[in-house]
Amino acid sequence: MANTALLEREYALPPMGELCLATASSGGAATVTLLAQVEDSGEEPRAEIFGTELSTGVVVHLPVARSLAVFSPTGCRLVLTASSAVHQICYGTTCNATRARSVADIHTHLEVQRVKARRTGADGIGPHVLFVAERRAVGTSTYVRTLINYAVRLGYHPLLLDASVEAPRFGYPGVVSLYAMQYTIDIENEMAFVPGLHSHQGTKKHEDPALFLHILRQMMRLSTERMARSDRCRVGGIFVDYGTISRAVVEDAEAWECAEEKPEGRPKVNPLDVLVSTILAAGIDHVFVVGSSWLRFKIAQRLHQESGAQSEIPQITPSTITCSNGLKVQLFLLDSTECGAVPDDAFFNRQCWLQYFFGSRTMAVKPTLFTVDASLIRLVTIGRGDTSGTSTFMPMIDDDSDHQDPTVSGQADVALTYVHPQDVDIKNRVLALSTATEQEELPDGTLQRIPFAVFESRLKRGLLMGFALVESVTAGSVTLLTNAAGIRKDIGLCFIVTDQQLMAQADVEPPT
């Protein structure tokens, strides 16, 4: 019945024109097709979505509940198949109003930085770019995605760090993700099947900044190693989607800082301080603020204070600020590209996990259902307790401070709490499978127990092997569904408990 409601219409775009639309969450998937030119003379028509080019005559299924724009530098004819509601709100723009022109200007500026890095030699590093906004649905991820695709089309392999833990558009909910982009992002499947490194954050980054910065430093260390092995990655640089910083939270934290008598309890963390620490830890030299001149001024103010300057920041926000470590940060203000309603996070999270465990129309996965003895696995929560508190499990006899991993810094700030399967409701819960195991396989095939201090050091890194969905729990066993290949039951698996759930039926109605 849903397919009968789809209408097919043809649209003609002028050169440098865009077709802007918002797909529905139900009523059938919308598709778009680039038509071949009628006459043989002239340039072949070209069109793209977020920088990913369309092939002539190939039907492309658009993701649901998204704001999209089909841009054509040459002019083209498109066939859009969608519900009548989608056709009613879509519109076209000409060369004087297209949003792609401003994105192209940013891309040109970043390309100049890459050329300088390439000419510098092995020590040259491409631009380190961070995007941040004051509110949701302003197009932050659209800027990041389009600029990355443009860089990939030029032959670079830029890194993408999704630090928008609360509502990621590239990684998974509650996770900080790092990708090495070698191909343009798929229009239909997006980032669902792109290999990457994932580290568990769980809570919002401003609620546990120590854990977030700890994870960020681990990711930046891994990104540095990646850049050292690949010139395309080194010159391509890194893009960070930081997410949003709420104005209300910032003003509340500033009021707490200025109060003469501070109330008892946990001190309020200013999100701007977390952002400045992120800029310094990641070596960010370009900060793009989307749709908020207030946030741009506040970031400049905090960076000015961090530099140790005694004078007040001028009323006109400076375009470049030099930090105390010599890092020069350029600040930019961008227009919002989307003004729609804030997406339904519950709907997006469900779609994300369904795609991970069961695949999509064009990408198949092979989920594996296995049962493991409850005594052979550990369940742990990270970053949700007192760092000086004791664990449920006593340390092993070989626990020694000499076994601490020197590559993991700030471990004392990461709280670990071990729980039993009977202590927490994990039915239909998504668990994060840690890369840390209690035993490791030797070259001769035998298993050797890892010192407990080393195990916890690896666990505090937060790096994940994949995810697992709890199907059932009994007194002595746990049945899990996962598509992470090569899992052994006898090596002491460790699962990180998350807040994510995947029910048989959605608890909330899809967004309209």
Secondary structure as GFF3:
##gff-version 3
##sequence-region A 1 512
A	DSSP	three_ten_helix	3	5	.	.	.	ID=ss1
A	DSSP	beta_strand	6	13	.	.	.	ID=ss2
A	DSSP	beta_strand	17	22	.	.	.	ID=ss3
A	DSSP	beta_strand	31	34	.	.	.	ID=ss4
A	DSSP	beta_strand	48	49	.	.	.	ID=ss5
A	DSSP	beta_strand	52	53	.	.	.	ID=ss6
A	DSSP	beta_strand	59	61	.	.	.	ID=ss7
A	DSSP	beta_strand	67	72	.	.	.	ID=ss8
A	DSSP	beta_strand	76	83	.	.	.	ID=ss9
A	DSSP	alpha_helix	84	89	.	.	.	ID=ss10
A	DSSP	beta_strand	91	93	.	.	.	ID=ss11
A	DSSP	alpha_helix	100	120	.	.	.	ID=ss12
A	DSSP	beta_strand	128	133	.	.	.	ID=ss13
A	DSSP	alpha_helix	140	153	.	.	.	ID=ss14
A	DSSP	beta_strand	159	162	.	.	.	ID=ss15
A	DSSP	beta_strand	175	180	.	.	.	ID=ss16
A	DSSP	beta_strand	196	200	.	.	.	ID=ss17
A	DSSP	alpha_helix	209	229	.	.	.	ID=ss18
A	DSSP	alpha_helix	231	236	.	.	.	ID=ss19
A	DSSP	beta_strand	238	244	.	.	.	ID=ss20
A	DSSP	alpha_helix	247	258	.	.	.	ID=ss21
A	DSSP	alpha_helix	271	282	.	.	.	ID=ss22
A	DSSP	beta_strand	286	290	.	.	.	ID=ss23
A	DSSP	alpha_helix	293	306	.	.	.	ID=ss24
A	DSSP	beta_strand	320	322	.	.	.	ID=ss25
A	DSSP	beta_strand	328	334	.	.	.	ID=ss26
A	DSSP	alpha_helix	345	358	.	.	.	ID=ss27
A	DSSP	beta_strand	368	373	.	.	.	ID=ss28
A	DSSP	three_ten_helix	374	376	.	.	.	ID=ss29
A	DSSP	beta_strand	377	382	.	.	.	ID=ss30
A	DSSP	three_ten_helix	401	403	.	.	.	ID=ss31
A	DSSP	three_ten_helix	411	413	.	.	.	ID=ss32
A	DSSP	beta_strand	416	419	.	.	.	ID=ss33
A	DSSP	beta_strand	429	434	.	.	.	ID=ss34
A	DSSP	beta_strand	439	441	.	.	.	ID=ss35
A	DSSP	beta_strand	447	449	.	.	.	ID=ss36
A	DSSP	alpha_helix	452	461	.	.	.	ID=ss37
A	DSSP	beta_strand	464	473	.	.	.	ID=ss38
A	DSSP	beta_strand	477	482	.	.	.	ID=ss39
A	DSSP	three_ten_helix	489	491	.	.	.	ID=ss40
A	DSSP	beta_strand	493	501	.	.	.	ID=ss41
###
